[in-house]
Amino acid sequence: MEASVLFDELTTNDGHVIGLITLNKARQLHALSADMFPLLRQQLLAWQTDKRVVSVLLTSTGEKAFCAGGDVKSLQQALVNTVGNTAKQQAVSEYFTAEYQVDYLLHNFGKPLIVWGDGIIMGGGLGLFMGASHRVVTETARIAMPEITIGLFPDVGATWFLNRLPQPGVGLFLGLTGASINARDAKYLGLSEYLIPSALQAKLLTELRALDWHADMVEHPTQVDTLLNTLYDDSLFAADNLSIHQEFFTGLSQKLNLTAVINEIEGHQHHSDWLQKGINKLLLGSPISAHILYQQITQYTDLSLADCFRLELDIAVNVCLHGDLVEGVRALLVDKDNQPDWLYKKIDHVPMSFVDSLLLSPWRGSAHPLDMLKFAS
């Protein structure tokens, strides 16, 4: 059986090393299974301290996806087949703790880390993508946080990066609707500075190996930035979807509560197929997920990255044990009947006391599985 993640070391012309990470589950759109996280973390930690390694490229096999997200189907099956809340909590905590540790390590890697964003980049895949210091999108990039459709919530650091988008209201809309955006949208939001045709990936590797890597490592990020900008070519890229609706998104950010936001979205007059697809996902999605996202966007705007991951682990455990995740995954990915029986049928039916309970940590102080993040570099 072939490995789910491939690692390679490419020697540069001047004797340094480029680390190459390739996600290798093309048939599953590189869904992140539990076995992949320790592999990624171990190799990243080794390269982080290896003075030969000047940069790392994170990519995937196939043409359809960089990564379509976490393997939530396997997670759901584990929850269904596990007896007792203590055992269920352990299973969920282990999966998300391992995932978030990798995401956090990427954010704090300290060397130029390039991600090649080709095809689908969703959910957990966006968590990997956003951790990289140099984020490339190709003409086929499709980016989304569609967790509302399965009863989860935008995690993998989304509490941090959705709150730091430069355009008001966009993070709120994308989180509530799971709307898919393209490469130019990513540029508009600052998710990527580099629009590079997919055909140039091999050229990127060749030129990375040919670089005269500066003796001072502080200069390496600038060297990579300069190289990526020489490959920039957006002539094949479709127009963005977001900018023409910015006034609408800004208006959403000025609403005083979730009900007002939902009413504004549902009542919005438009002629956009793209916008309508997102609205439809909201209308069919988990009301609990909508409430969680609204709290993430309005109540946790100033959390550090480490605190965001800790908060998201708290919510993930609570949602998997007490929320809509098991039913949402059943309806969309297991039975595929697309008829989830949500715990609450409408957004205004969800008691705020229930939402508040999902935000409470199952752990106290240093017992938190991600407590160590505050000590990370």
C-alpha positions, 0 to 999 in steps of 0.5 A: 500500500502506497504511503498517504504522504510522500517526502523527498529531499531535492539537492540545490545547485549550491548544495542546500536542500529543498524539502518536498511534501506530497499528499498522496491520496488522489482518489480521496482528494487527499482527505486528511486521515489520522495517520497523515498528521504524525508523518507530517509533523515528524518530517516538518520538525526534522526539516525545521532544525536541519540547516541544509534545508532552505525551503519546503514545498507542499503539494499533492498528486493528481489534478483535482485537489490540493486537499479537500479537507479532513477525513470526517467520514472516518471520524463520524464512523468512529463516533458511531462505533464507539461506546461512551462519551469518554471514549468518543471524546478521546477519539475526537480529541486525538484527531483534531489535536494532531491536525491542529498541531500540524497547522500550528507548526506550519504557521511557525515553521520559520523557513520559506514554506511554499504551498501549491494550491491547485484544484480543491482547497477546502476545510482541513486543506485550507488549514494546511494552505494558510499555514504556509508562508508563501501561498500559490494558487493556480487557475483551477483553485477552488477554496471554501470552508463548507463545514456548515453543510456537515454540522461542523464549523470553520476550524483549522485556524479559521477563527484567526484567518477569517477575522483577519481578512481585509474586506469587512463581512466577507469572512462572515459570509464565507463561513455561513455559506461555505461559498467557493471562491477562486484564485482571483478571490484569494488574491482579493482577500490576501489569502495568496499573493501568487497567481501561477499557472498549474503548468509551471510547477516543474519550473518552480522546482527547477528554479528553486534548486537553481537559486543562489541561496543567501548565506543569511537565512533571513534573506531566504523568504525574500528570495522565494518571494522574488522567484514566485513573482517572476512566475506570476501570470494571471492571464488564464485566471477567471474573474473574481466573484467577491469584489462586485458584492463587497457593499453587500458583505460590508452591510452584513458586518454592520448587522447587530445579531445573527438573525439580522444577518440571515434575514439580510442574506435571504432577502438580498436581491441579486442576479448572481448564480455564485451568490445563490449557491452560497445562500442555498448552502446556508439555508440547508446547513446546520443552524448550530454551525451558523451560530458557532460561526457567528460567535467566532466572527464576533466574539473572538476577533482578538485571540492569538493563533494558539488560543484560536486553535485551543478554542476550536478544539474545545468546540470540535469535541463538543460539536462531535459529541453533542451537535450536528456533526454525526448526522451531517456527515451521515446525510452528506457522505455516508448515506448520501440522502442529503436530508440531515435531521438537524437537532434544531430546524431553524437558526432562531430555534437554537437556544443561546444557552446551548450555543454557549455550552458548545464554547466551553472547554472540556479541559481545565488549564494545563490539562488542555491537549493544546496547552503546549502551543504557547511554548512553541516557537 
